[in-house]
Amino acid sequence: MLSDLVVCYLFLGGTGAGLCLVLSVLGLLVPRSCLSTPPGVHLHPSAAYRKLLGSGLVAAFVLLALGIVCLVADLGNAERMILLLVHPTASYLAVGSWALAACLALAAALGLAWLGVGVWNVALVRVVHVVAGLASLVVMVYTGLLLQSLGAVPLWATPWLPALFAASSLSCGIACALALAQITGAASAFGAVLGRLAAVDAAVIVVEAAIVAVFVYAASQAGAPLSNGTELAAAQSVRELVAGRNAQLFWGCFVVLGLAVPFALDIVLALRRRPLPGVVLFASACVLVGGFVMRFCVVAAGAHPVLSSMGVM
């Protein structure tokens, strides 16, 4: 039903939006005295903030741009994407496309501001951070709403799917922020902040694990009576997800590698409150692998009964 390009789009768009949200919140928490050296009306970020926020927002822009490339490639041509933006309809796809475009533009603007390119008013930058954060939230939730709106797939027709994708996007965004801080060298200046960010990620992972448990349970209960085709399809999707051909990916790469392992490592990072580059990079890689695998497995499991009924599988 959905191509691998859509899975890549869901992952890249969600991760880019999650990173943009995390950095927008961090940007709003920067003390006003640190926004300009010497204190003034215009933004003059220090080298540490350029590394953490400037480089991070550029990375968010790249992730979002790659997501858009995947979406355009799946649509077949750029004209359909432009038509969707110029003549929007009342659909999740239209709203999400606009939010994605807004998030992309705002991430680019903020990236330039925190890299010290051009002259930026401090108050304006804070407003842009707020708007970017809101646009990021929309994109994070939209990636799940897009699948939920496809009513022909019972596994996706649940409010728990957007919640799952949003939680995963936030965790992936935090993972990117932690990894980029190590790669750019900003971690040495923000050790305490990054330790608290790791603690937040641990909490998000707990929420994500709870949501995926409820998501699977709700889908299995919906298919319990097996009284019609919809319930049968839901039951088949759940079996495909937890015991089908991609079950090892779901349990091994998502549940264990993407949830359990980074949760334990996040606790270590939160308690140590000092740079542990190898641990941070490994934990971040686990979260990102798990985030991609989760989307792949959910998309594949949802499509499985539909394709089976068509004689494709």
BASE-948534 format. One record per residue (C-alpha): residue in three letters; x, y, z negated. Coordinates in Angstrom, 3 decimals. Layout:
residues N
{sese ALA, {X, Y, Z}};
...
END
This chain:
residues 313
{sese MET, {0.000, 0.000, 0.000}};
{sese LEU, {2.604, 2.526, -1.111}};
{sese SER, {6.098, 2.588, 0.316}};
{sese ASP, {9.364, 2.633, -1.617}};
{sese LEU, {9.637, 6.295, -0.662}};
{sese VAL, {6.595, 7.003, -2.829}};
{sese VAL, {8.226, 5.201, -5.760}};
{sese CYS, {11.351, 7.335, -5.248}};
{sese TYR, {9.191, 10.450, -5.056}};
{sese LEU, {7.370, 9.567, -8.280}};
{sese PHE, {10.702, 8.990, -10.041}};
{sese LEU, {12.644, 11.951, -8.668}};
{sese GLY, {9.745, 14.380, -8.995}};
{sese GLY, {8.980, 13.276, -12.542}};
{sese THR, {12.622, 13.269, -13.643}};
{sese GLY, {13.330, 16.657, -12.061}};
{sese ALA, {10.243, 18.133, -13.703}};
{sese GLY, {11.180, 16.561, -17.050}};
{sese LEU, {14.676, 18.049, -16.849}};
{sese CYS, {13.255, 21.449, -15.883}};
{sese LEU, {10.878, 21.323, -18.878}};
{sese VAL, {13.641, 20.368, -21.327}};
{sese LEU, {15.949, 23.124, -20.099}};
{sese SER, {13.112, 25.672, -20.066}};
{sese VAL, {12.422, 24.934, -23.728}};
{sese LEU, {16.134, 25.129, -24.562}};
{sese GLY, {16.381, 28.411, -22.652}};
{sese LEU, {13.528, 29.883, -24.680}};
{sese LEU, {15.239, 28.802, -27.915}};
{sese VAL, {18.478, 30.642, -27.095}};
{sese PRO, {18.880, 33.549, -29.575}};
{sese ARG, {18.544, 36.927, -27.920}};
{sese SER, {21.981, 37.892, -29.187}};
{sese CYS, {23.476, 35.062, -27.127}};
{sese LEU, {21.759, 36.039, -23.888}};
{sese SER, {23.990, 38.977, -23.153}};
{sese THR, {27.588, 39.758, -24.065}};
{sese PRO, {27.591, 42.539, -25.172}};
{sese PRO, {23.860, 42.615, -26.122}};
{sese GLY, {21.810, 44.382, -23.472}};
{sese VAL, {18.821, 44.264, -21.146}};
{sese HIS, {20.400, 42.035, -18.517}};
{sese LEU, {21.333, 38.378, -18.814}};
{sese HIS, {25.068, 37.717, -19.165}};
{sese PRO, {25.365, 34.070, -20.210}};
{sese SER, {28.505, 32.676, -21.800}};
{sese ALA, {30.469, 29.855, -20.173}};
{sese ALA, {28.817, 27.282, -22.448}};
{sese TYR, {25.300, 28.317, -21.413}};
{sese ARG, {26.330, 28.390, -17.771}};
{sese LYS, {27.439, 24.784, -18.064}};
{sese LEU, {24.411, 23.546, -20.000}};
{sese LEU, {21.519, 25.554, -18.542}};
{sese GLY, {22.927, 26.772, -15.224}};
{sese SER, {24.275, 23.424, -14.057}};
{sese GLY, {21.293, 21.584, -15.524}};
{sese LEU, {18.731, 23.676, -13.679}};
{sese VAL, {20.655, 23.236, -10.440}};
{sese ALA, {20.486, 19.479, -11.041}};
{sese ALA, {16.730, 19.765, -11.648}};
{sese PHE, {16.408, 21.640, -8.347}};
{sese VAL, {18.324, 18.885, -6.523}};
{sese LEU, {16.148, 16.140, -8.043}};
{sese LEU, {12.940, 17.965, -7.151}};
{sese ALA, {14.215, 18.682, -3.631}};
{sese LEU, {15.070, 15.014, -3.112}};
{sese GLY, {11.589, 14.117, -4.343}};
{sese ILE, {10.065, 16.443, -1.776}};
{sese VAL, {12.241, 14.901, 0.936}};
{sese CYS, {10.896, 11.462, 0.002}};
{sese LEU, {7.317, 12.778, 0.052}};
{sese VAL, {7.786, 14.405, 3.468}};
{sese ALA, {9.415, 11.244, 4.823}};
{sese ASP, {6.463, 9.187, 3.580}};
{sese LEU, {3.937, 11.602, 5.095}};
{sese GLY, {5.710, 11.220, 8.435}};
{sese ASN, {6.479, 14.844, 9.230}};
{sese ALA, {7.000, 18.174, 7.524}};
{sese GLU, {3.995, 19.752, 9.266}};
{sese ARG, {1.584, 17.718, 7.129}};
{sese MET, {3.325, 18.958, 3.975}};
{sese ILE, {3.191, 22.577, 5.170}};
{sese LEU, {-0.481, 22.166, 6.114}};
{sese LEU, {-1.163, 20.812, 2.633}};
{sese LEU, {0.380, 23.935, 1.081}};
{sese VAL, {-1.140, 26.473, 3.493}};
{sese HIS, {-4.619, 24.931, 3.527}};
{sese PRO, {-4.936, 23.195, 0.154}};
{sese THR, {-7.937, 21.079, -0.762}};
{sese ALA, {-9.377, 20.299, -4.179}};
{sese SER, {-7.268, 17.191, -4.698}};
{sese TYR, {-4.514, 15.971, -6.987}};
{sese LEU, {-2.169, 15.855, -3.999}};
{sese ALA, {-2.706, 19.541, -3.188}};
{sese VAL, {-2.427, 20.733, -6.797}};
{sese GLY, {0.608, 18.549, -7.382}};
{sese SER, {2.293, 19.726, -4.184}};
{sese TRP, {1.851, 23.359, -5.179}};
{sese ALA, {3.129, 22.659, -8.696}};
{sese LEU, {6.110, 20.798, -7.235}};
{sese ALA, {6.919, 23.691, -4.893}};
{sese ALA, {6.592, 26.185, -7.767}};
{sese CYS, {8.781, 24.073, -10.025}};
{sese LEU, {11.408, 23.832, -7.282}};
{sese ALA, {11.482, 27.599, -6.714}};
{sese LEU, {11.549, 28.439, -10.435}};
{sese ALA, {14.340, 25.931, -11.122}};
{sese ALA, {16.388, 27.547, -8.354}};
{sese ALA, {15.779, 31.047, -9.743}};
{sese LEU, {16.639, 30.065, -13.305}};
{sese GLY, {19.692, 28.149, -12.138}};
{sese LEU, {21.030, 31.261, -10.426}};
{sese ALA, {20.220, 33.388, -13.468}};
{sese TRP, {22.058, 31.140, -15.937}};
{sese LEU, {25.005, 30.746, -13.569}};
{sese GLY, {25.378, 34.509, -13.611}};
{sese VAL, {24.513, 34.999, -9.946}};
{sese GLY, {22.820, 38.385, -9.529}};
{sese VAL, {21.324, 40.727, -12.107}};
{sese TRP, {18.485, 39.298, -14.198}};
{sese ASN, {16.357, 41.003, -16.819}};
{sese VAL, {16.324, 39.004, -20.074}};
{sese ALA, {12.572, 39.423, -20.591}};
{sese LEU, {11.878, 38.312, -17.019}};
{sese VAL, {14.033, 35.217, -17.455}};
{sese ARG, {12.056, 34.248, -20.568}};
{sese VAL, {8.762, 34.645, -18.676}};
{sese VAL, {10.083, 32.524, -15.820}};
{sese HIS, {11.081, 29.851, -18.350}};
{sese VAL, {7.509, 29.739, -19.671}};
{sese VAL, {6.017, 29.467, -16.168}};
{sese ALA, {8.598, 26.848, -15.158}};
{sese GLY, {7.766, 24.809, -18.244}};
{sese LEU, {4.053, 24.862, -17.438}};
{sese ALA, {4.668, 23.942, -13.784}};
{sese SER, {6.927, 21.097, -14.930}};
{sese LEU, {4.196, 19.733, -17.198}};
{sese VAL, {1.758, 19.728, -14.286}};
{sese VAL, {4.212, 17.826, -12.065}};
{sese MET, {4.968, 15.289, -14.806}};
{sese VAL, {1.286, 14.495, -15.325}};
{sese TYR, {0.430, 14.756, -11.631}};
{sese THR, {2.690, 11.869, -10.632}};
{sese GLY, {0.420, 9.594, -12.687}};
{sese LEU, {-2.796, 11.314, -11.668}};
{sese LEU, {-1.908, 10.716, -8.033}};
{sese LEU, {-1.979, 6.962, -8.568}};
{sese GLN, {-4.991, 7.141, -10.891}};
{sese SER, {-6.987, 8.892, -8.168}};
{sese LEU, {-6.630, 5.824, -5.933}};
{sese GLY, {-9.773, 4.138, -7.235}};
{sese ALA, {-9.272, 0.999, -5.138}};
{sese VAL, {-6.523, -0.116, -7.544}};
{sese PRO, {-8.006, -0.999, -10.968}};
{sese LEU, {-4.610, -1.126, -12.723}};
{sese TRP, {-4.045, 2.543, -11.953}};
{sese ALA, {-7.598, 3.685, -12.760}};
{sese THR, {-6.861, 4.532, -16.388}};
{sese PRO, {-5.936, 7.744, -18.230}};
{sese TRP, {-3.030, 5.879, -19.811}};
{sese LEU, {-1.125, 5.894, -16.517}};
{sese PRO, {-0.620, 9.701, -16.357}};
{sese ALA, {0.326, 9.618, -20.045}};
{sese LEU, {2.888, 6.885, -19.369}};
{sese PHE, {4.404, 8.708, -16.412}};
{sese ALA, {4.549, 11.988, -18.364}};
{sese ALA, {6.305, 10.373, -21.338}};
{sese SER, {8.743, 8.592, -19.032}};
{sese SER, {9.447, 11.830, -17.130}};
{sese LEU, {10.208, 13.654, -20.376}};
{sese SER, {12.543, 10.881, -21.553}};
{sese CYS, {14.303, 10.837, -18.171}};
{sese GLY, {14.621, 14.627, -18.308}};
{sese ILE, {16.206, 14.479, -21.774}};
{sese ALA, {18.551, 11.724, -20.580}};
{sese CYS, {19.684, 13.902, -17.676}};
{sese ALA, {20.229, 16.898, -19.970}};
{sese LEU, {22.330, 14.821, -22.399}};
{sese ALA, {24.385, 13.301, -19.586}};
{sese LEU, {24.971, 16.625, -17.840}};
{sese ALA, {26.139, 18.187, -21.112}};
{sese GLN, {28.855, 15.537, -21.281}};
{sese ILE, {29.790, 15.786, -17.622}};
{sese THR, {30.062, 19.595, -17.616}};
{sese GLY, {31.837, 19.794, -20.971}};
{sese ALA, {29.007, 21.733, -22.628}};
{sese ALA, {28.572, 19.016, -25.276}};
{sese SER, {31.460, 20.328, -27.349}};
{sese ALA, {29.643, 23.642, -27.879}};
{sese PHE, {26.174, 22.174, -28.497}};
{sese GLY, {26.845, 19.067, -30.573}};
{sese ALA, {24.115, 19.720, -33.168}};
{sese VAL, {21.541, 20.694, -30.534}};
{sese LEU, {22.235, 17.607, -28.465}};
{sese GLY, {21.998, 15.436, -31.581}};
{sese ARG, {18.517, 16.808, -32.246}};
{sese LEU, {17.663, 16.304, -28.572}};
{sese ALA, {18.666, 12.639, -28.891}};
{sese ALA, {16.337, 12.357, -31.906}};
{sese VAL, {13.517, 13.840, -29.820}};
{sese ASP, {14.229, 11.312, -27.085}};
{sese ALA, {14.019, 8.485, -29.617}};
{sese ALA, {10.574, 9.758, -30.652}};
{sese VAL, {9.489, 10.052, -27.007}};
{sese ILE, {10.619, 6.471, -26.352}};
{sese VAL, {8.486, 5.261, -29.267}};
{sese VAL, {5.493, 7.102, -27.798}};
{sese GLU, {6.261, 5.703, -24.334}};
{sese ALA, {6.465, 2.143, -25.713}};
{sese ALA, {3.123, 2.586, -27.480}};
{sese ILE, {1.512, 3.953, -24.314}};
{sese VAL, {2.765, 1.112, -22.131}};
{sese ALA, {1.467, -1.414, -24.680}};
{sese VAL, {-1.980, 0.213, -24.686}};
{sese PHE, {-1.859, 0.547, -20.883}};
{sese VAL, {-1.218, -3.178, -20.402}};
{sese TYR, {-3.729, -4.168, -23.104}};
{sese ALA, {-6.472, -1.925, -21.700}};
{sese ALA, {-5.940, -3.274, -18.180}};
{sese SER, {-6.021, -6.882, -19.412}};
{sese GLN, {-9.226, -6.262, -21.383}};
{sese ALA, {-10.857, -4.655, -18.356}};
{sese GLY, {-10.282, -7.866, -16.452}};
{sese ALA, {-11.242, -10.287, -19.217}};
{sese PRO, {-14.820, -11.166, -18.107}};
{sese LEU, {-13.771, -11.673, -14.471}};
{sese SER, {-17.350, -10.968, -13.434}};
{sese ASN, {-16.563, -8.986, -10.308}};
{sese GLY, {-13.817, -8.242, -7.835}};
{sese THR, {-12.628, -5.120, -9.644}};
{sese GLU, {-12.095, -6.961, -12.932}};
{sese LEU, {-10.421, -9.836, -11.103}};
{sese ALA, {-8.033, -7.405, -9.406}};
{sese ALA, {-7.224, -5.790, -12.776}};
{sese ALA, {-6.437, -9.189, -14.304}};
{sese GLN, {-4.269, -10.142, -11.337}};
{sese SER, {-2.377, -6.854, -11.600}};
{sese VAL, {-1.647, -7.382, -15.291}};
{sese ARG, {-0.420, -10.930, -14.653}};
{sese GLU, {1.747, -9.651, -11.819}};
{sese LEU, {3.191, -6.955, -14.073}};
{sese VAL, {4.063, -9.089, -17.113}};
{sese ALA, {4.495, -12.567, -15.602}};
{sese GLY, {4.762, -12.130, -11.838}};
{sese ARG, {7.696, -11.946, -9.476}};
{sese ASN, {8.821, -8.588, -10.953}};
{sese ALA, {8.313, -9.628, -14.584}};
{sese GLN, {12.058, -9.952, -15.207}};
{sese LEU, {12.550, -6.417, -13.957}};
{sese PHE, {9.697, -5.150, -16.143}};
{sese TRP, {10.834, -6.866, -19.352}};
{sese GLY, {14.587, -6.759, -18.787}};
{sese CYS, {15.253, -3.459, -17.026}};
{sese PHE, {12.347, -1.418, -18.410}};
{sese VAL, {11.358, -2.741, -21.842}};
{sese VAL, {14.814, -3.862, -23.019}};
{sese LEU, {17.257, -1.724, -21.026}};
{sese GLY, {15.007, 1.320, -20.577}};
{sese LEU, {13.338, 1.462, -24.006}};
{sese ALA, {14.954, -0.686, -26.708}};
{sese VAL, {18.621, -0.038, -25.905}};
{sese PRO, {18.415, 3.778, -25.494}};
{sese PHE, {16.201, 4.020, -28.602}};
{sese ALA, {18.906, 2.353, -30.703}};
{sese LEU, {21.637, 4.489, -29.135}};
{sese ASP, {19.604, 7.679, -29.594}};
{sese ILE, {19.341, 6.915, -33.303}};
{sese VAL, {23.133, 6.553, -33.446}};
{sese LEU, {23.623, 9.859, -31.603}};
{sese ALA, {21.092, 11.655, -33.799}};
{sese LEU, {22.797, 10.464, -36.986}};
{sese ARG, {26.364, 11.124, -35.839}};
{sese ARG, {25.656, 14.641, -34.522}};
{sese ARG, {28.968, 14.684, -32.659}};
{sese PRO, {29.975, 13.962, -29.064}};
{sese LEU, {30.118, 10.288, -28.116}};
{sese PRO, {30.461, 10.623, -24.327}};
{sese GLY, {30.467, 6.921, -23.481}};
{sese VAL, {27.395, 6.210, -25.607}};
{sese VAL, {25.517, 9.212, -24.197}};
{sese LEU, {26.230, 8.339, -20.574}};
{sese PHE, {25.316, 4.665, -21.056}};
{sese ALA, {22.087, 5.512, -22.899}};
{sese SER, {21.144, 8.051, -20.228}};
{sese ALA, {21.803, 5.551, -17.439}};
{sese CYS, {19.599, 2.993, -19.229}};
{sese VAL, {16.727, 5.479, -19.512}};
{sese LEU, {16.947, 6.441, -15.843}};
{sese VAL, {17.133, 2.838, -14.638}};
{sese GLY, {14.180, 1.964, -16.858}};
{sese GLY, {12.163, 4.934, -15.592}};
{sese PHE, {12.635, 3.941, -11.975}};
{sese VAL, {11.955, 0.243, -12.601}};
{sese MET, {8.772, 1.026, -14.545}};
{sese ARG, {7.340, 3.002, -11.629}};
{sese PHE, {8.380, 0.349, -9.132}};
{sese CYS, {6.772, -2.446, -11.172}};
{sese VAL, {3.545, -0.528, -11.817}};
{sese VAL, {3.173, 0.361, -8.134}};
{sese ALA, {3.965, -3.214, -7.019}};
{sese ALA, {1.636, -4.798, -9.584}};
{sese GLY, {-1.225, -2.494, -8.677}};
{sese ALA, {-0.879, -3.183, -4.969}};
{sese HIS, {-0.468, -6.956, -5.345}};
{sese PRO, {-4.162, -8.031, -5.641}};
{sese VAL, {-5.219, -5.622, -2.895}};
{sese LEU, {-2.632, -7.004, -0.481}};
{sese SER, {-3.495, -10.554, -1.514}};
{sese SER, {-7.146, -9.992, -0.615}};
{sese MET, {-6.001, -8.750, 2.789}};
{sese GLY, {-3.916, -11.880, 3.307}};
{sese VAL, {-0.648, -9.925, 3.306}};
{sese MET, {0.814, -11.612, 0.192}};
END
